[in-house]
Amino acid sequence: MSEVAQLQLIGLSVVGTGIIILLFVRAQFARVIGFVAIVLGLFSLVALAVP
Amino acid sequence: MTHPGGVVQELVRKIAGSPAILAALVVTAGMLSLPALGLAADAGTPTRDYRDIPGIGSRNLVWIIAQLHLLLAGFVLGVPIFAWLCEVVAWKTGEKRYDKLAKEFTKLLTSSYATTALFGGILLFLLIAFYPKLMAYLTDIFFPSFLVYCLLFLVETATLYLYWYGWDAMQDGSKKTFHIFLGFMLNVFAFFIMIVPNSWATFQASPVVIAEGSDFARAWAATWNPTWWPVNIHRLIANVVLGGYICGAYAGIRYLSARTAEDRDHYDWMGYVGNFIGVFGLLPLPFAGYWLMREIYQYNQQMGITLMGGFLSWLFILQAMLIGVLFLGSNYYFWLGITYRIPGSEMKYRKPMLSMLVILLLCLGVWMTPHSLVASLEEARKMGGTHHPLLGVFGVMSAKMTVANLMILITFMSFIMYWRAGKQETATWAKIARSVMGAVLVLAAIAVIVLGVWGYFVPAIIRINYFSTSQVLIVLFVMLTITPLTALLLKSAKTTTEMVWGRMPPRAGYALVLNSVMVILLMTLMGYARSSSRVHWHVYGVMRDSSQYAFSPALGYAAAFMALNTFLFCMLVAFIFWVATMGDKAKAAHSGGTKGDLAHGAIPAMAGASQTLDKQV
């Protein structure tokens, strides 16, 4: 697996974790962490998408 | 009632809450390490130029620690400005809640100051260990400023102690004036603490080396390098933005967790103040960034091209995206405030808000358009080259400067709209003033667009020197004209609708968190840009990087580190907030009652303290 593919997989996992937290966790601080994880994961994926 | 894990927490709080101990340790370590570096220099070339560690690698480790240190330093330097401004507002207006807010955030300084010093110490040790040759060279040049830096640290620590511990004792009359003066001096020393290391970092990008003269003369020449002042001003403003938005994010999280009306009111108001100060700094920040880039181009055109036209050019598309989201988030929070805090304003301002949203999105679209598209051979043939016939027009600086200025104008309009909502001007000259303000805004927007379009038809040097500068001056003129005029107008205005706090929807809290994450990501992104612009040089054109890491990491790989650093910083700040407020919660628990039992405003809601959470404990 190439480095880019590995990083994309990590980014997707981070976004997925964030979504799962927002869907299933009720504690507010954890939900904020989930939200931040989605933002950071999306940023990484966008950065990986540019040439 | 016992506090869970009380002993450990108390120990952590005491250590983290003693900036003098850690600062003294770091300063002592720094002082002790200087002779070692000097001896190494005297003994000739060090035996090893570089050291490495397996796994993560020396450069990545230094990257993480340096970034965390810089972000913490930005927070530590931004919060005193924020706190001092709040204290001055309280002093001038007599509104005690601003004084409480200032005190809450100064309290955070003690623990965050210690953590910043700790990371500074770790960074110093790592740099000495991994880059002995480079550090010996820099020490040889900057030795006098190292001593100044140590002295500044000691003075800053003493002033912080006086400022924090003297807060309650210096509340009345001339004592309060002296306390305000102490806060001012705290910021002055903090400013110098910022600009001294800035000289070391900017020297690496734009070195000025003189072979002759005393140690002091060489250090001074190296310090006053071409990018030093642009970076100083840019970082100073950025620190205000960081401090404001982090305060906003903290308030947003507390607001989301709050269950009582008092908590919701308090943290809603705190979020408003944080966002206001963040936007206040954000508006002039792009101008400072533009000045910095201009100086870089003037110093070395190749470095400028590497940044904006070379392998880092796509980084600026990411930067546009982050700044765009930040502008959108800040405006969105203002619009939510108008809608929920000022009953009856929603219908009145719905159409202007929608128009502003459309303009902001269009501007963002233009800003994010790259100059060269990544296209297949067939696509390139159809376009007639790598530049799209229509979109290619938006990919140049003339278009980007124009939309950036328009976005600043729109955000400023949002702010003015929020300020004026729920008030009716009673001054006899109100109608004329409104007409003048409207005319100034419209004419300014037209002038910015005209200059932007005209910029396509003149040589680059004319556009950079005159047109772009004029655009900036026009927007600054608008801000400097309309702000005092609105303040004068509202001085005699009648409040038609009282602002209602604590009614904001949860998405407002998330908007505040998003804004702070964007600011932190921007700082990490531009840190990478600044460092990568030196390409394979430690000190540009003077000392070549001959290590195995003498290459700039790809943007995607770097972005993963930026995200990691942002996350680590957020966790560190959360930890600092938690530690700083632990004692207050324990005190409240020991005092035999809950805060919720007390009347609203009877006690300050200390930072991190949630009456709801205290009840749950």
Chai-1 contact restraints between the chains, C-beta under 6 A:
chainA,res_idxA,chainB,res_idxB,connection_type,confidence,min_distance_angstrom,max_distance_angstrom,comment,restraint_id
A,L7,B,G556,contact,1.0,0.0,6.0,A-B,restraint_1
A,L7,B,A560,contact,1.0,0.0,6.0,A-B,restraint_2
A,Q28,B,L256,contact,1.0,0.0,6.0,A-B,restraint_3
A,Q28,B,S257,contact,1.0,0.0,6.0,A-B,restraint_4
A,V32,B,I253,contact,1.0,0.0,6.0,A-B,restraint_5
A,V32,B,V513,contact,1.0,0.0,6.0,A-B,restraint_6
A,F35,B,Y510,contact,1.0,0.0,6.0,A-B,restraint_7
A,V36,B,V517,contact,1.0,0.0,6.0,A-B,restraint_8
A,V39,B,V517,contact,1.0,0.0,6.0,A-B,restraint_9
A,L40,B,A563,contact,1.0,0.0,6.0,A-B,restraint_10
A,L40,B,T566,contact,1.0,0.0,6.0,A-B,restraint_11
A,L40,B,F567,contact,1.0,0.0,6.0,A-B,restraint_12
A,F43,B,A563,contact,1.0,0.0,6.0,A-B,restraint_13
A,S44,B,A559,contact,1.0,0.0,6.0,A-B,restraint_14
A,S44,B,A560,contact,1.0,0.0,6.0,A-B,restraint_15
A,S44,B,A563,contact,1.0,0.0,6.0,A-B,restraint_16
A,A47,B,L318,contact,1.0,0.0,6.0,A-B,restraint_17
A,A47,B,L555,contact,1.0,0.0,6.0,A-B,restraint_18
A,A47,B,G556,contact,1.0,0.0,6.0,A-B,restraint_19
A,A47,B,A559,contact,1.0,0.0,6.0,A-B,restraint_20
A,L48,B,G556,contact,1.0,0.0,6.0,A-B,restraint_21
A,V50,B,W314,contact,1.0,0.0,6.0,A-B,restraint_22
A,P51,B,V374,contact,1.0,0.0,6.0,A-B,restraint_23
